[in-house]
Amino acid sequence: MAVTGLVKSYPARRARRGRAATEAVRATDRVDLSIRAGEVFGLLGPNGAGKSTLVRQLTGLLRPDTGRIEVLGHDLVRHPDRASRLLAYLGQESSALDELTVSLAIETTARLRGRDAEHARKETSAVMAELGLGSFADRALRRLSGGERRLACVGAALVGDRPLLVLDEPTTGMDPLARRSVWAAIDRRRREHGTTVLLVTHNVLEAEAVLDRVAVLDRGRVIACDTPGGLKAVVGDDVRLDLVWRSEPPLNIPEVAALREHAQRTGRRWTLRMPPEEARTAVAAVTGGAAFAALDDFTLATPSLEDVYLALGGRGEGLVRM
Ligand SMILES: Nc1ncnc2c1ncn2[C@@H]1O[C@H](COP(=O)(O)OP(=O)(O)OP(=O)(O)O)[C@@H](O)[C@H]1O
């Protein structure tokens, strides 16, 4: 899949009937992306960066001002109607199938994607088992909790064997168990079916395990694009040390007082970023002596995609490596 020079602007609006005026925004600003077949590709970026606007153009739901979108040899700007045959899209909004039961919603989706009745039924029960949806099978989507409904919508996105899955925040509102089943299902589609997946997510830490490459979007522009490993090189070798104190940190201990200077403090938690050698000394200091009694928990971690994401903070020019 290739995107070239994609631009989409939302026009300015004058204030009207209690609605505030909005300025014109260039939500996608000359975006170029090339996603390989069979790749799980992540789109990261802060709120309002343009991620949803970008994927809605890729799915034929929103017409770009200019630019090209090519999916499996099809020009989706010229033929947006072809998108529904090539890809399954899970948007942020709730589904149009809200009145149906979970099993009927998934089965209907499979039928709409061309499965015969028997195949659709089989595929529905397989996906429901895979995602742990069995106990909700006969409940209407609109009577489920937010996380449960989201999981059912993921189920619907997975049937019909579309070669491209476009998933916008698939795990929103889900508990850890449900999230895990979604990541596993995505990984399985890639491994067993060679499915290409475009994933928008804020759940950077969890998604990292399934992502082959990542683009970071900021104010409509791609400011970085690389493998998770390549992006992590941006933050260097620094490791992250998290210290959680039971109550007040023992500042009378000189080593603790020294760490306080560099710590980012959130409630009882101190977060420090430092070279591995310094981190080892710091861990020895807080776990060896009197400080240990005051410590509730600690973790030492190598850089994650989340660290990259935070470190980029809009200063990522020149990091794009396709
Ligand atoms: N229908 C619309 N009309 C006008 N402006 C819009 C519209 N939809 C989005 N925008 C603006 O376009 C920009 C990009 O929005 P978009 O929803 O694509 O961001 P996002 O990266 O998906 O954010 P989030 O992480 O919060 O979902 C934002 O500045 C947003 O305010």
Ligand as a Chemical Component Dictionary entry (heavy atoms), coordinates in Angstrom:
data_LIG
# 
_chem_comp.id                   LIG 
_chem_comp.type                 NON-POLYMER 
_chem_comp.pdbx_formal_charge   0 
_chem_comp.three_letter_code    LIG 
# 
loop_
_chem_comp_atom.comp_id 
_chem_comp_atom.atom_id 
_chem_comp_atom.alt_atom_id 
_chem_comp_atom.type_symbol 
_chem_comp_atom.charge 
_chem_comp_atom.model_Cartn_x 
_chem_comp_atom.model_Cartn_y 
_chem_comp_atom.model_Cartn_z 
_chem_comp_atom.pdbx_ordinal 
LIG N1  N1  N 0 -14.723 16.951 10.873 1  
LIG C1  C1  C 0 -13.757 17.814 11.222 2  
LIG N2  N2  N 0 -13.884 19.142 10.987 3  
LIG C2  C2  C 0 -12.912 20.014 11.307 4  
LIG N3  N3  N 0 -11.737 19.673 11.878 5  
LIG C3  C3  C 0 -11.537 18.363 12.161 6  
LIG C4  C4  C 0 -12.527 17.368 11.847 7  
LIG N4  N4  N 0 -12.056 16.151 12.228 8  
LIG C5  C5  C 0 -10.824 16.376 12.750 9  
LIG N5  N5  N 0 -10.510 17.701 12.716 10 
LIG C6  C6  C 0 -9.218  18.314 13.143 11 
LIG O1  O1  O 0 -8.186  17.738 12.358 12 
LIG C7  C7  C 0 -7.042  17.453 13.154 13 
LIG C8  C8  C 0 -6.734  15.967 13.091 14 
LIG O2  O2  O 0 -7.779  15.227 13.738 15 
LIG P1  P1  P 0 -7.800  13.635 13.821 16 
LIG O3  O3  O 0 -9.105  13.218 14.403 17 
LIG O4  O4  O 0 -7.410  13.092 12.510 18 
LIG O5  O5  O 0 -6.604  13.360 14.870 19 
LIG P2  P2  P 0 -6.157  12.009 15.588 20 
LIG O6  O6  O 0 -4.679  11.943 15.440 21 
LIG O7  O7  O 0 -6.951  10.869 15.087 22 
LIG O8  O8  O 0 -6.529  12.301 17.124 23 
LIG P3  P3  P 0 -6.957  11.300 18.327 24 
LIG O9  O9  O 0 -5.706  10.628 18.794 25 
LIG O10 O10 O 0 -7.457  12.261 19.351 26 
LIG O11 O11 O 0 -8.010  10.381 17.801 27 
LIG C9  C9  C 0 -7.358  17.968 14.548 28 
LIG O12 O12 O 0 -6.820  19.274 14.647 29 
LIG C10 C10 C 0 -8.876  17.999 14.588 30 
LIG O13 O13 O 0 -9.316  19.005 15.474 31 
# 
loop_
_chem_comp_bond.comp_id 
_chem_comp_bond.atom_id_1 
_chem_comp_bond.atom_id_2 
_chem_comp_bond.value_order 
_chem_comp_bond.pdbx_ordinal 
LIG N1  C1  SING 1  
LIG C1  N2  SING 2  
LIG C1  C4  DOUB 3  
LIG N2  C2  DOUB 4  
LIG C2  N3  SING 5  
LIG N3  C3  DOUB 6  
LIG C3  C4  SING 7  
LIG C3  N5  SING 8  
LIG C4  N4  SING 9  
LIG N4  C5  DOUB 10 
LIG C5  N5  SING 11 
LIG N5  C6  SING 12 
LIG C6  O1  SING 13 
LIG C6  C10 SING 14 
LIG O1  C7  SING 15 
LIG C7  C8  SING 16 
LIG C7  C9  SING 17 
LIG C8  O2  SING 18 
LIG O2  P1  SING 19 
LIG P1  O3  DOUB 20 
LIG P1  O4  SING 21 
LIG P1  O5  SING 22 
LIG O5  P2  SING 23 
LIG P2  O6  DOUB 24 
LIG P2  O7  SING 25 
LIG P2  O8  SING 26 
LIG O8  P3  SING 27 
LIG P3  O9  DOUB 28 
LIG P3  O10 SING 29 
LIG P3  O11 SING 30 
LIG C9  O12 SING 31 
LIG C9  C10 SING 32 
LIG C10 O13 SING 33 
# 
